[in-house]
Amino acid sequence: MRDKGVLKASMLAKTFGSDWVVNDFIPIIVQQYEIEKKGYNYRMCCLNSFSAVMPYTPKDAITTHMVPIFIKAAKDEIPNVKFCLSQLIISNK
């Protein structure tokens, strides 16, 4: 189910463009990532969602909105989250 949502996010980003990604999508994903009580799989889904929309996101928005989440993910106590982040970075060089 989550994979379908990530795929749909990519399709929506392609359709609606960078303004939609920056103004509507990214704030929701950041908010979901920041919720402490959710499991690590939610954080991984957020990272995968970022990866899906990165091709449609301006570089300054990546720096401003996504990089702080990436830094937080790099310090996550769950190894799978760190691994997910490393895959995201490699696939979006």
C-alpha positions as CSV (number, residue, x, y, z in Angstrom):
1,M,0.0,0.0,0.0
2,R,2.8,2.4,0.9
3,D,4.6,1.7,-2.4
4,K,1.5,2.6,-4.3
5,G,1.3,5.9,-2.4
6,V,4.9,6.7,-3.2
7,L,4.4,5.9,-6.9
8,K,1.3,8.1,-6.9
9,A,3.3,10.9,-5.3
10,S,5.7,10.8,-8.2
11,M,2.9,10.9,-10.7
12,L,1.2,13.8,-9.0
13,A,4.5,15.7,-8.8
14,K,5.0,15.2,-12.5
15,T,1.5,16.4,-13.2
16,F,1.3,19.4,-10.9
17,G,4.9,20.4,-11.0
18,S,7.4,21.9,-8.5
19,D,5.1,24.5,-7.0
20,W,2.7,21.7,-5.8
21,V,5.6,19.7,-4.5
22,V,7.1,22.6,-2.5
23,N,3.9,24.2,-1.2
24,D,1.6,21.2,-0.7
25,F,3.5,17.9,-0.6
26,I,6.7,18.6,1.3
27,P,5.1,20.2,4.3
28,I,2.8,17.2,4.9
29,I,5.7,14.7,4.6
30,V,7.9,16.8,7.0
31,Q,5.0,16.9,9.5
32,Q,4.5,13.2,9.3
33,Y,8.2,12.5,9.7
34,E,8.4,14.6,12.8
35,I,5.7,12.6,14.7
36,E,7.7,10.8,17.3
37,K,5.2,8.1,18.2
38,K,5.0,6.5,14.8
39,G,7.1,3.5,13.8
40,Y,10.2,3.5,11.7
41,N,8.3,2.3,8.7
42,Y,6.5,5.7,8.6
43,R,9.9,7.5,8.5
44,M,11.1,5.2,5.7
45,C,7.9,5.9,3.7
46,C,8.5,9.6,4.1
47,L,12.1,9.2,2.8
48,N,10.8,7.2,-0.1
49,S,8.2,9.9,-0.8
50,F,10.9,12.5,-0.9
51,S,12.9,10.3,-3.3
52,A,9.9,10.0,-5.6
53,V,9.4,13.8,-5.9
54,M,13.0,14.9,-5.9
55,P,13.3,15.1,-9.7
56,Y,10.5,17.6,-9.7
57,T,11.8,19.7,-6.7
58,P,13.9,22.8,-7.1
59,K,17.4,22.4,-5.6
60,D,16.8,25.2,-3.1
61,A,13.7,23.5,-1.8
62,I,15.7,20.3,-1.4
63,T,18.3,22.1,0.6
64,T,15.8,24.0,2.7
65,H,13.1,21.4,3.4
66,M,14.6,17.9,2.8
67,V,18.2,18.1,3.9
68,P,17.2,18.7,7.6
69,I,15.1,15.6,7.5
70,F,18.0,13.7,5.8
71,I,20.3,14.8,8.7
72,K,17.7,13.6,11.2
73,A,17.4,10.3,9.4
74,A,21.1,9.8,9.3
75,K,21.0,9.9,13.1
76,D,18.1,7.6,13.5
77,E,18.5,4.6,15.9
78,I,16.9,2.2,13.4
79,P,19.5,0.9,10.8
80,N,16.8,0.4,8.2
81,V,16.1,4.1,8.2
82,K,19.7,4.9,7.6
83,F,19.9,2.3,4.9
84,C,16.8,3.8,3.2
85,L,18.4,7.3,3.4
86,S,21.6,6.0,1.8
87,Q,19.6,4.4,-1.1
88,L,17.8,7.7,-1.6
89,I,21.0,9.6,-1.8
90,I,22.6,7.2,-4.2
91,S,19.5,7.1,-6.5
92,N,19.2,10.9,-6.6
93,K,22.8,12.0,-7.1
